[in-house]
Amino acid sequence: MNNSFVQAFHKILSKEFPQFLKKYLNIPILSRLKGVGLLCGTDWTPFFKNNFFYSRFDHSVGVALIIWHFTKDKAQTIAGLLHDVSTPAFSHVSDFRKGDALTQTATEDDNGSMLACSKELLECLAQDGLTLEKVNDYHKYPIADNEVPQLSADRLEYMFPSGAALSGTWSLKQSFSLDEIEIIYNDLVICQNEEGIEELGFKTLSVAELYYNRVLDIAFFLQKNEDKMAMQFPATILNMAVKLGILKESDFFEMSEEEIISRLDELVKENSDATVEDALTENDSVKKLCLYFRTYRSFTSITRSKEPLPGHYCVKLQVKKRYINPLVVTGKQTEGLYEAKRITELSETAKKSKEEFLEYVDESFGCVKLI
């Protein structure tokens, strides 16, 4: 399903693939993202039942296509394509490894330096008459990126495949069929937000409500202990693997997720005699690592608790609140931009839903029994 979804989805984002972009797709710092999942390691545990694998490469191309569709600007489009080159294997799990669950931006730290060191990128930019400074920071382009809860190409893109891949998992309702994506996407225009800055927004309130409700469902999903477990448990495992010399930090940029998972699977096979009792009496041992990874590769549910449970791996975290409060057109177009207001200013239902989301707190601990 992955290839068929990606092709159909990207075709919605841009009917024609811009020719100038094709030469960038084989740059090593970008093409390695084919082995990095958008959904942060959830493809490797039966706890999630993802409908398909969607890579950071797929996401990067999708962001570029959205920017091109709305701006027809080469520099902005290429900046969007390159915005995730510093993302390591397992994506935002790396932020959790570094204790950055609240902002989840630690993976961006090396993006600029990686771009500057790419000879292949610099050659492609020269062909397009562009300098590195034009493409090395997509944050400078508001259609490409902006602050939560505004709508940007990056945020718009990743919510679509996230919803489509995760639909049917736990409490997440069916989210984002390709037909719905096309309806939503074709309703978008460039608006002027309350700060006088360009931002994507909707022409039609009913379409904005459809999008808003689906995205808010995903936002609630990402606040639950299930998702916190899915991020923090592999973060702990990978930190242990590095500390024990099983993995190196460079492996997260040189190996695919599948290759790292295979290495740890082999380690578990070599230590199949490890027991829960053995592992729990030793700190940061290979046996403990194997116990944790064996559990990660086989668990299918968690237990909510007010306190940590013995014989379990437990998480208690505050995490980034990912949601979108989109603009909806309310007035005429001036200098190419539409007047608009936030959906929560136009809909009492949307306003109430936003307040419920911002107030939502799951049970203190999410725990998985070690096996």
KOLDOPA-251680 format. One record per residue (C-alpha): residue in one letter; x, y, z. Coordinates in steps of 0.05 Angstrom, whole numbers, plus 32768, in hexadecimal, padded with zeros to 4 digits. Layout:
BEGIN
AXYZ;...
//
This chain:
BEGIN
M800080008000;N803B802F800D;N804E803B7FC5;S800680437FAD;F7FF680747FE5;V8035809D7FDC;Q802B80A37F91;A7FE280B67F96;F7FED80E57FD0;H8027810A7FAF;K7FFE81107F6F;I7FC981357F97;L7FFD81647FB4;S801881767F6F;K7FFB815D7F2D;E803F81637F0C;F808181537F2E;P80B0818F7F24;Q80E9817A7EF7;F811E81A47F1B;L8110817D7F5C;K812181387F40;K816D81417F42;Y816A814D7F8D;L8148810B7F9D;N818780E17F98;I81B2810D7FC4;P81CC80DD7FFA;I81B881098035;L81708108801B;S816A80C37FFE;R818080A38040;L813D80BB805C;K811B80828035;G813080568070;V8115808580A5;G80CB808080B6;L809F80BD80BF;L807A809B80F8;C80B480978129;G80C3804D812E;T807A80378135;D8083800B80F7;W80AD7FDA811F;T807F7FC68158;P803C7FA08155;F80237FD28189;F80147FFD814B;K7FF37FE1810D;N8009801480DA;N7FE6800C8097;F8026801C8070;F806D80368077;Y8076807F8066;S80BD80988066;R80DC80DB8078;F80F180DD802E;D80A880D68019;H8097810E804B;S80CE813B8032;V80B781347FEA;G806F81407FFF;V808281818023;A80A881997FE6;L806D818A7FB8;I803E81B27FE5;I806C81ED7FE6;W807581EB7F9B;H802A81E57F90;F801C82257FB7;T805A82507FAA;K807C82387F6A;D80BC824E7F8C;K80F982227F82;A812082387FC0;Q80E5822D7FEF;T80D581EA7FCE;I811C81D07FD5;A812181EA801D;G80E281C1802C;L81008184800A;L813F81898035;H8120819B8078;D812781558096;V816C813E807F;S8186813D80C6;T814E810E80DE;P816D80CF80FB;A814F808980F9;F810E8085811F;S810280CF8115;H80E880F38154;V80FB80B88180;S813F80DA817D;D81218117819F;F810780EB81D7;R814D80CB81DC;K8167811281EB;G812F8123821C;D810C815281EB;A80C5813781ED;L80A5817C81F4;T80C181A081B7;Q80DB8165818D;T810C81918166;A814F8172817A;T8152814C8138;E8156818F8112;D819881A48132;D81C7818980FC;N819C819880BF;G81C381D680A7;S820881B780B0;M81F48177808C;L81DB81A18051;A821B81CA804F;C8245818A804C;S821F816C8011;K824781747FD1;E820E81557FA9;L81DD81897FC4;L820A81C37FB4;E821281AA7F6D;C81C781A67F64;L81BC81EB7F81;A81EF82087F51;Q81C881EC7F17;D818A82107F31;G81B082517F3E;L81A3824C7F89;T81D082557FC5;L81D0822A8003;E81B58264802C;K817582638004;V8164821B8016;N8186820A8058;D814F82228087;Y810682158074;H80EF823980B3;K80F9827B808F;Y80C0826A805F;P807C826E8081;I80588242804E;A808C820C805C;D808D821280A8;N806F823980E1;E805D8231812A;V802782048147;P7FEB820A813F;Q7FF3822B80FB;L7FEF820380BB;S802F81FA8092;A804381CC8059;D806B81A1808A;R8032819A80BB;L7FFE81918084;E8027815A8063;Y8037812E809F;M7FF0812E80BB;F7FD4810E807C;P7FFF80CE8079;S800180CB80C5;G7FB580C780C8;A7FB18097808D;A7FE7806880A8;L7FCF806880F0;S7F84806480E5;G7F6680298109;T7F9C8028813F;W7F7F802B8186;S7F4E8066818B;L7F608089814A;K7F24808D811D;Q7F29808480D2;S7F5280BE80BA;F7F6280DC8075;S7F4F80B28039;L7F6F80C97FF8;D7F2C80E57FE2;E7F27810F8021;I7F6F8126801A;E7F6081407FD4;I7F2281657FEB;I7F4881858024;Y7F8581967FFB;N7F5E81B67FC2;D7F3B81E47FF4;L7F7C8204800C;V7F94824A7FF8;I7FC8827A8012;C7FAB82A88047;Q7FC582E28072;N7FC682CE80BB;E7FBC82FB80F8;E8006830D80F6;G8002832380AE;I802A82E68097;E801A82B58060;E7FFA82748077;L7FD2823C8057;G7F88823E8067;F7F458223804F;K7F1282448021;T7ED8821C803E;L7EC582158087;S7EA881CF807F;V7EE881B58060;A7F1181D78096;E7EE681B580CA;L7EF1817180AA;Y7F3C817C80AB;Y7F3D819A80F1;N7F168160810F;R7F41812B80EF;V7F82814D8104;L7F688158814B;D7F59810D814F;I7FA28100813D;A7FB98135816F;F7F93811281A8;F7FB280D08191;L7FF880ED8197;Q7FEA810381DF;K7FD780BE81F8;N800580918221;E8005806081E7;D802A809181BB;K805780A781F3;M806A805E81FE;A8077805681B3;M80A9808F81B6;Q80CB808881F9;F80D3803C81FB;P80FD803881BB;A8122807781D2;T813780528211;I814A801481EA;L8174803A81B8;N8198806181EE;M81A9801F8210;A81C2800281CF;V81F1803D81C5;K820A803B820D;L82197FF18205;G823D7FFA81C3;I82097FD3819B;L81FB80128172;K822180538165;E82028097815D;S821980988115;D81F0805A8107;F81B08083810C;F81C780AA80CF;E81E9807180A9;M81B9803780B4;S816F803080A3;E813D802180DA;E81357FDB80BE;E817F7FCE80C4;I81817FE7810C;I81457FBD811E;S81657F7F80FE;R81A57F8A8126;L817D7F8C8167;D81537F518153;E81927F28814A;L81AB7F3E818E;V816A7F2681AE;K81727EE2818B;E81B87EDC81A7;N819E7EEA81ED;S815E7EC381EB;D816A7EA88232;A81627EED8251;T812A7EEE8284;V81037F2782A3;E81247F1982E6;D816A7F1982C8;A81607F5A82A3;L813E7F8082DB;T81787F72830B;E81AC7F8F82DC;N81B47FD782C6;D81BF7FE6827D;S81D37F9E826D;V81CD7F7B822B;K81997F4E824B;K81707F8A8261;L81767FA8821B;C815E7F6681FC;L81247F62822D;Y810E7FA8821B;F81157F9D81D1;R80F27F5A81D3;T80B87F7B81F6;Y80B87FB681C4;R80B47F85818A;S807A7F5D81A8;F804D7F8681D7;T80077F9981C0;S7FEA7FC181FA;I7FFB7FEE8235;T7FDF7FF7827A;R7FCE803C8296;S7FE2804882DD;K7FE9807F8311;E802C80618326;P806380388304;L80547FED8302;P80887FB98316;G80A07F8C82DE;H808B7FC182AB;Y80AC7FF78282;C808680388292;V8084807E8274;K806D80C08291;L807780F98261;Q805D813C8249;V8063813F81FE;K805C817281C7;K8014818481B6;R800E817E816B;Y7FCE819D8151;I7FB781CE811C;N7F8682088122;P7F7F821980D8;L7F6A825A80B7;V7F29825F8091;V7F1C8295805C;T7EEE82CC8075;G7EFA83048043;K7F1283197FFF;Q7F57830E7FE1;T7F8783487FE9;E7FCB83477FC6;G7FC482FC7FBB;L7FB382EB8003;Y7F6F82DB8021;E7F5482F98061;A7F4982C28093;K7F3B82AE80DB;R7F4B82718105;I7F17823A8104;T7F108241814F;E7EF982898145;L7EC382728114;S7EAA82328134;E7E978228817D;T7E9C81DD8174;A7EE481E4815B;K7EF582138195;K7EDA81E281C8;S7EFF81A881A8;K7F4081CF81AB;E7F3681DE81F5;E7F2881958204;F7F68818181E0;L7F9481B48203;E7F78819D8247;Y7F7F81528238;V7FAE812B8265;D7FB480DF8263;E7FBF80B482A2;S800280C182C4;F8026808282AC;G802280548270;C80418010827E;V80527FD38255;K805F7F8F8275;L80A67F768266;I80A67F338244;
//
